[in-house]
Amino acid sequence: MVSEGLDDLSRVPVEKVKFSKGVMVAFWFLRIYIILMVLLVIVGFSHVV
């Protein structure tokens, strides 16, 4: 990589992102919403078959 002029980024420290409380609530709402939609689709398809 050095011979091609590229930087070695394998040793760059990565910090964990801190989310605000509102963002965390939104993500949990999305998770619950997705689970409910998947369950409704499963129930719907079970009535068709």
C-alpha positions as CSV (number, residue, x, y, z in Angstrom):
1,M,0.0,0.0,0.0
2,V,2.9,2.3,0.7
3,S,4.3,1.8,-2.7
4,E,1.0,2.8,-4.3
5,G,0.8,6.0,-2.2
6,L,-2.2,4.9,-0.1
7,D,-2.4,5.6,3.7
8,D,-2.6,2.7,6.1
9,L,-5.9,3.4,7.9
10,S,-5.9,0.1,9.8
11,R,-4.6,1.7,13.0
12,V,-7.0,4.7,13.2
13,P,-8.8,4.7,16.6
14,V,-12.5,4.4,16.3
15,E,-14.8,6.0,18.9
16,K,-18.3,4.8,19.6
17,V,-21.0,7.3,18.7
18,K,-23.2,8.6,21.6
19,F,-26.9,8.9,20.6
20,S,-29.2,11.2,22.3
21,K,-32.3,9.9,24.2
22,G,-34.7,11.0,21.5
23,V,-32.7,9.1,18.8
24,M,-32.6,6.0,20.9
25,V,-36.4,6.2,21.4
26,A,-36.9,6.5,17.7
27,F,-34.7,3.5,17.0
28,W,-36.6,1.4,19.5
29,F,-39.9,2.5,18.0
30,L,-38.6,1.5,14.6
31,R,-37.6,-1.9,15.9
32,I,-41.0,-2.5,17.5
33,Y,-42.7,-1.3,14.3
34,I,-40.7,-3.6,12.1
35,I,-41.4,-6.6,14.4
36,L,-45.1,-5.8,14.4
37,M,-45.2,-5.5,10.6
38,V,-43.4,-8.8,10.1
39,L,-45.9,-10.5,12.5
40,L,-48.8,-9.0,10.6
41,V,-47.4,-10.3,7.3
42,I,-46.9,-13.8,8.8
43,V,-50.5,-13.8,10.1
44,G,-51.8,-12.5,6.8
45,F,-50.0,-15.2,4.8
46,S,-51.1,-17.9,7.2
47,H,-54.7,-17.0,6.4
48,V,-54.1,-17.2,2.7
49,V,-52.5,-20.7,2.8
